[in-house]
Amino acid sequence: MLYLAFPADLRERYAESTWLVYDKQVLETSFAPGDILLLSSWVVPHRAEQLQVIHRARQEGARVIFVGSKEDETDEWKRQLCALGVYDFAFFGDEVVLSVLDDLIEHPRTPLDVRAYVDETVWHLAREDPVVVEVETPKADVDEPTQDEAPFRPRWRRPRWGKPSPPAPERLQVVQPRLVVVLGLWPRAGVTTITYLLAQLFAKQLPTRSVACIEHPRPWPRMWDYFQLDARMPAENYRHWTADGVGQEIEVDGVDLVPLPPGWIGSADYGQPMVQYIFRHMRKPVTLVDVGAQAPSEMLLGVADRIVCVLDCDPTFLSIAELGNQYRALTAKYGESMVTVLNKWTRYAHYGDLFEDAVRVPYLAPEMMQQALWAGQFPDVSAWVSELHELTERVVKPLLPARLGG
């Protein structure tokens, strides 16, 4: 199916096409593998919404053709389009040349055709044929209780949080840069720990500097001191993206970090600027955002490929109705892309059917975690292969490319 998000009705020229008249209609349309979306800046004028539409359409397997005004034509914008897997684009002045649209629709470009705008850091992925992978959401295995475990029963009333939304049906997705947002509902549940573990799990299976880890601007800054980044760069020389929209990255153990500046104080969400920054720099296979326990903008959650909701096994928090309402709201709205992680899991935690599809991450050796903290390093995931098996299978592997270019 050809979808035309174009100011003029061209359905007579392109038979059996669908005309999307205004931006809200484009945002609400679902696409499928094999569809073509001709997206114009005249129907969807705002850059953040353009990025959101492109990202979602590419997620759903559609090919996107972008048509814009000559005034918006820049090499940086073309690089952003290529980073999102959009190689068919054209920019017009006073008059749109329909024959150019014909050519873009009938003859899809490859990364070779727009080599000047394809980032070298992911060229090994882009130069191959498009890779299609199947995103699986297998049900987590639930161990049967043993006789030793049977006597232990929770002494608190089971909160009526309700079951998480059922997983989305399996679908085919075209490999492209992935965005993972990690958040929590209460402090010290381990959101940052899970983010760093995921960063290393992804980094172990991808070429160096294929993973970016961003600290959301709402929580207190921790990343700078955690990784002792002042040994790599003077704090006064560091440029955060909120200052100029571009910012800097600092590489640690093969992962590009985007930390908040030391002493950062900020309560603003930076929703749209942050989404624009992420898409501008999403040339790496995986980008992780550590949100902490602060509720981020719906725009950020709306463009995420995976939302990882981290809850630790503390029954006192699980009994708070307000937190239950927040969790239900998240699962109702983002259930298809959300994975719940039960952090610090032990056999004493009895959840029954409350989180039947959750990923369990057990208590990890505290001396190893503290050693990494004081050394300013990522935790050593190779020491916890079995403990992190569910996290690897449910969050990491489904987002990895099926194969890597040599």
Disulfide bonds with the S-S distance in Angstrom:
none
